[in-house]
Amino acid sequence: MAILNIRIIGDPVLRTVADPVTEFGPELEKLVADMLETMEDVEGAGLAAPQVGISQRVFTYRIRGVEGHIINPVLDNSEDFQPDEVEGCLSIPGLGFPVRRFRHTRVTGVDVHGNPVELEGEGMLARVFQHETDHLDGILFTDRLEGEDRKAALRAIRNANYDSITEQTTSKRAKTVGSSFGAGASFGSAQ
């Protein structure tokens, strides 16, 4: 397994609708294992394949001891909302704002072997399912903001030197980031 580099805002893969997974086998199993390891390394609550540069409909999650992955997820959300909570994103370091999310989510999809998966979640788990599925649709949490929060987030992104942040992030992760050919380190914080 390997720790993967996390793509930072500005990378086009984060704004691209990911392709459905159609091939199952060792490569997909390795991707999911590497994503789980990367997510754990950066203490993230979730990680979508586009965040590691792979435009496929896969995400991993870990909330309060509940860990797993979903491939080709489809969400069925409740009509009511949970209280807004501050969200951050490993792909937008240093930025966090309250985001409106549905109270309950049922997600269906498959696992790495193509077996059907159905999960339900409320609170933070529902929030993660929605956040990570947004990534698969090329949507960032900042796109969900409204009013002054949206203006403040866009201003912060505009004023941030993400070239510098990307360089700093890469430097911090360089000790443990790996590939199929070796191991290395990572950066990030829990969402």
N, C-alpha and C positions, 0 to 999 in steps of 0.2 A: 504494500500500500504506500501511498505518497500524499504529502501535503501539497495542495494545489494553490497556485496564485489566484487571488480574488480580483476580478476586474473592477475598476473604479469608474464612476460616472464619467461620461464622455466616450466610453468604449461603445461602438455601435452595436455590439452583441447584446447589450443591456436594453436596447430599444427595438430589438427584432423579435417578432413572434417566433417562438421555438417550434421546431418540427416534432410531430408525433414520433415516438419510438416505434419502429417496426421490426428491428432485429434484436433478438435476445441471445445472450451467450456470454462468454468470458469477458469481452470488452465492456459490456454494460455492467456486469458484476464488478469489474475493477473500478469503473467510474463511480458507482454507488459507494463502494468501500472507500475510495479516495475522498469522496465528498463527505462521508460520515466522519472520516479521520480529520479532514480539514475543518469541518464544522466544530468538532470537539476541540481541536487545537486552538481555534480562535474564540472558543466559548460562545458560539453562536446558537441561536434558537432554531434557525433554519438556514438552508442554503439551496439555491436553485442552480441547475446546470449552466444557464447563461452567465451566472456570476463567476464561473470558472472557465468561461470561454467556449462552452459547448452548447450549441443551439438545439437542445433536445428537451422534451417535456418530462423532466425528472426533477424532483426535489427531495431533500432530506430534512428531518426535523428532530428536535430533542427538547421537550418541555417537561420539567419536573419528573424526570425518570422515564418518560414515555418517548421512545426513540424509534425511528423508522424511515421509510422512504415510500414515495408514491411515483409511479410512472403513468404518464398520460392522464393526469388528474382531471376530474370533472366535479365542480362544486355545486351543491344544492344548499343555498343559504336561507336562513330564517328571514322573515320580513322585518323583524325588529332588530334594534341595534344594542350593542353593549356600550357601557360608558367609554368615552374616548380615552385612550392611553397613549403615552408617548411611544412612538416607534422610532427606531434607528435602522440603519442598513449597513451591512459590511461593505457595500459598494458606494456608500456616501459617508465616509468617515467623519465623525465629529458633528453630525447633524441629527437632531431629534425633534419631533413635533407630535402633538396629539393627532391621531388619525381615527376617523369614524370607520368602524367595522361591524359587520353583522354579528349578532349575539351567538348564533349557533351555526355550525357548518357541518354538512355531511359530504365527505369526499369519497369518490369511487375512482378506481383505476386498477392498475396491476402492479405486481412486484417484479423483481428482476427475472423471475422465471416465467412471467406471463400469467401467473395465477391471480384471480380477482381479489381485490382488496376493497373493503368498505370501512371507513372510520368516521366517527362523529366526535365533535369537540365543541366546547364552549370556552369563553374567556380567552386566555392566552393561546391555547391550542387552536381554536377557531381563527384567531388573529393570524397565527403563523401560516395556517393553511391558505388563508386569503392573500397574505403578503407574498408568499412564495409562488402561488399560482399567478399573481400579478406579474412577477418576474418572467414567467413563461409566456406572458402576453405582451412583453415589452413595456410594462407599466412599472414605474417606481413609486414608492409611497408618497413622494412629494406631489405626484399627479393627483392624489386623493385629497390634498389640502385645499382649503377654501379661505377666502377673505384675507385678513391680515397675516395669518399663518402662511398662506401660500406666497404672499408678497415677501415675507421675511425669509422663507426658505429659498425662493428664487434669487433674492438679493444675496443671501449667504453663499449660494452656489456660484453666482456670477462673480462675487468678490473673492471667492476662494481661489487659491492658486493650485488647482488640482494636478497640474504637472508636478509641482513640488510635493504635494501630498502623495501622489503616486510614487515618486522617487523615494520619499521617506518610508512609505509603506513597504515598498519592495526591499529597501535596505533593512528594515526591521525583520522582514520575513526571510531574508536571504540565508540566514543560518540554518533554517529547517525546511524551507520549501524544497520539494523534491520532484522527481519525475520517475518514470519507469526505471531510470538509470541510477537513482540515488535518492537520498533523503535530505531535507532541509527544514525551515521554521515559518511561523506565520504571525499575523497581526489581526486584531479585531477584538470586539467586546460583545458580551451577551446583549441580545436585544430585549 
